[in-house]
């Protein structure tokens, strides 16, 4: 800001205080991006002129949504410091989301040369400059937040994770008395979220205003990773890496980066996804010298008194079976689509499947001992839930803890397993064998057919809330429409156990095969 005479100073200050983008640039040293400026100016205009508009802002992850919020909040607190008013910001959870939002505002207030010595904090969750206040509250279902009034602005952050019932009952009334401006921030998710509902309403308002000839302000600001990348090339590189890890069609990539609503497909493994799993290598009955073998075991118990054991792949009436998937891990060469300057992603090639139905655990012990001796696996992933705990302990005793990785099923771990298995598939890194007419090929072809049948039977349900918990698997009580027998998912969960190890197999040189890995789903939540 160039300042000459005192009148120049007054003029410059007036200009800075009259526009949120100039204020941010001048006093915080932050130049907002074009897509941020449009949303900021529209929101601030509605607050200043008491227009009571409802805005929906959908930005990709890590594209500056949280920075934009803090700059708007700082500007409004300063602007209304004399006349007074209240901003209320709702986050889906108190810890960590509300606490993170408070830290961002504090950082912005301290950085701004006008506000750094003016702001005060009250009661642990209220920020004040003069007569203007901002309250941070949790929108969790159990939170008690009735009574707050958002006379200036009501913000709902990560609105896709706030229950509609909670919003209608406790949050919406906060803006009612003044018909205050409302902003719903977030990223795309499913059609039944609060954010999706408000987006439909805002777009309808925009369309009706346009048709009636009114020059109404834009109410929806929905951008994707391509728009951000045009202004921030480094962001484009970051997103490319996420797409490489998870696949462009992975629900997290579609929603978190490309603003594409997840339809919440009930059939988790649709035909396009299954077709992408097909490979060209043959099945194997023994390992080859260069193979890097992983054995994946989904454990089921048996009636110990039974003398009838079967390994038939046919979908006959049966209990859940112990399902085993044997894979070879390989790395694509430098010229392949999987190659990356800093890392190479593992490719999972299925070599053989085994299904033990109603086999006593004592016999499973012996068979696994023989299998391990034959295949010499580098890693064994095993379901250690319930009865599997004993089998897991046995394997650790005979092979060592460094080779055996137990997995315990819970609602959270099963959900993560599903998301991560999709990442392997959608990034093109799960390769099924191509069965042949030889005996091993015929047997494996039947098991692969059963595996695909189980995949097609898997249903998914996304639970509301920020945890993104996914229930998935064969539906309880589901029956095969042809045979009438119960549908199982043991082969699917055996394969899915690959996702527990996949993160640790991202490697540079093959010699340092196992290195500490990062969780790509955590990457998606940076700046959440």
Protein Blocks (a to p, Z undefined) as FASTA:
>chain_A
ZZfbfklmmmmmmmmmmpmklmmmmmnopacdfklmmmmmmmmmmmmnonopacddddde
hiopmmmmmmmmmmmmmmmmmnopadddddfbfblmlmmmmmmmmmmmmmpmklmmmpcc
eehiaccehjbccddddfbfkbccehiacfkbccdehkllpcfklmmmmmmmmmmmnopa
cddedddddfkbmklmmmmmmmmmmmmmmmnopacddfbdcddfklmmmmmmmlmmmmmm
mmmmnopklmklmmmmnopacehiablbafklmmmmpcfbdcdfbdcfklccdddddddd
ddfkbcbdcfbfbfcdddddddddddddddddfkbmkbcfkbccdddddfbdcddehiaf
klmmmmmmmmmmmnopabdcddfehjlmmmmmmmmmmnojklpccddddfklmmmmmmmm
mmmmmnopaccddddfbfklmmmmmmmmmmmmmmmmpccdddedjklpacedjdehiacf
klopacdfklmmmmmmmmmmmmmmgcfbfklmpacdddfklmmmgoZZ
